[in-house]
Amino acid sequence: MKLITSNKELRHEFHALMEKYDQWEWLVAWASDVDLLRKFQDQILSGKKTIRFVVGLRFYQTDPRFIERFLNDKRVRYIEQQTGTFHPKMYLFSDKYDSNWAMLVGSGNFTAAAFSKNQEASILITNEDEGDDVIFQNARSFTAEMWKKARVFDKASLESYEENCKKYKINHEETLLNLPLPSLEKPAFSIEEMTWEEYVRKIKEEESQEKIRNRMDVIKTVKELFERGEPFCEFSYEERKYVAGFGQGSGHFGSMRGAGDFMHRISENDLHISEALDAIPLQGDVTQQNYEHFVKLFNEAFRTSARQNQKVGATRLLAMKRPDVFVCLNEENKGLRTAFGLPSSKSVKLEEYWEKVVERIRNSGWWKNPDPKNDEEIIICNARAAFLDSLYCTRH
């Protein structure tokens, strides 16, 4: 760990990190033309680095010329935050294996002033520091969450932004809170409009090969358990924990650690849950009638619970028995609710999940017309609804 307080040292460290690491994930409140920008632009154009750069827009401090340089480039995105201010200054660098990494966190934005004349202070943290794994995972989760909230600028957005910048400079005190931020491009992808090829590519972009394999291992293990033909109540305690998402290594597709009521019902082997899972066929079509029967039986297990809307636990179990049809809705993939136009994950009742989520998935091109090209894609295809979690999970 190292404290950096001089502009010269900051520039030196930044250049070294850009040279050393293959993956860059940066979050800043503002950006402008800096001497590092040419090197950054060269790396963008070369395509040799994996880059995710999120820049804030509040107070119109991000230079329009910076935005123009990367217009329509999906590796540079912008945050439109009407309430409060997007204000991090965090530069995360890592190798392609995530084994070596470094992060600069401090006061400096990606601006000329920050690297030349401002008095800034930054902390350099690396994988050699104490608690490095937790720090890295938290940083990666945060950058992933911000990346999904950010959008790409197009020409119309830039023109609107430039006009508002002029108004702000004339009389910023009066216009600061009244000027609308530009309407940015829609999310880089739409769930329902994606083809199978686009869907698989997005999964591979969002998660490393190792994490995809870990997800596949969960799917394979649970599939083998259900294919034994035993009801859920005859699974061992460890097997029930694994299927339910709080067993060792089972957290992919919706971790249920901390879900007290749900964990308690699984631990005591509530027969209503087993009977509910029996209502969902292991093969063939799953009908709305099958689902409604599941909901009725599942809710009986929580009839006396203070928290009766056990949507997360229910959708976790559904996603495990039929991962080709269901996806778990949880707080770690709450971007999924935005993609489906849902106000909040907590507001969706189990009785509404079929109409608001499952039917939307079934009407998507990638779901209706899968075209797996290899063994890996076949596994994804057989769990293609559950794998939506990989596109939105912030715990990468």
Summary of the structure (lengths in Angstrom):
residues: 396
radius of gyration: 23.7
end to end distance: 23.9
largest distance: 72.9
contacts: 1218
relative contact order: 0.10
helix: 49%
strand: 10%
